[in-house]
Amino acid sequence: DVKVTQSSRYLVKRTGEKVFLECVQDMDHENMFWYRQDPGLGLRLIYFSYDVKMKEKGDIPEGYSVSREKKERFSLILESASTNQTSMYLCASRESGQETQYFGPGTRLLVL
Amino acid sequence: GESVGLHLPTLSVQEGDNSIINCAYSNSASDYFIWYKQESGKGPQFIIDIRSNMDKRQGQRVTVLLNKTVKHLSLQIAATQPGDSAVYFCAEKGGYKLSFGAGTTVTVRA
């Protein structure tokens, strides 16, 4: 089974802090994704990566950056956290040539 | 632009009955559709998928129906069980990414 893990289940940060969310997958998938999930809005794509050191903006990249130094790890960075970034953050991975994305358990971030 | 929506935000079902969860999509070029289940405190879990060249696909206790004429997708769950209580999302793929609906919360009554 595919396993996608996220470093934290819950985080509380203060406005202006730099926040790192880590995601690791163990299936050697080329593609990895970061989403945020908000009530009534569904999942919205922040960034994705199709290879090591490669990244592409999704639908809502503003205020975020990402890092993919190793194939199994995809990090989401909030350079200066703001209250409107309070959300559930979901990481996913996908094998090239396949369509199904596999999700981690999510990180619920609260920015005060 | 694309929009994926579920017809109802909530669905209450008696245990043992069949559940039908509906989803409308707007991108006629979408060629792949997928249903996810998200239990409380967990990430979305793959249930079943279907390509646009099919109109029906069955899994274990679940069936997905695709009507491309009206751009409608449905998920049927047979003999709904308490463990089926969750939020269900449909997603469509047109191009490089998946677009997700907001979800339907299914509650199973004992």
Interface residues (C-beta under 8 A of the other chain):
Chain A: V4 G40 L41 G42 L43 R44 L45 F48 G58 L90 A92 E99 T100 Q101 Y102 F103 G104 P105 G106
Chain B: V4 Y32 I34 Y36 G41 K42 G43 P44 Q45 F46 D49 F89 A91 K93 K97 L98 F100 G101 A102 G103
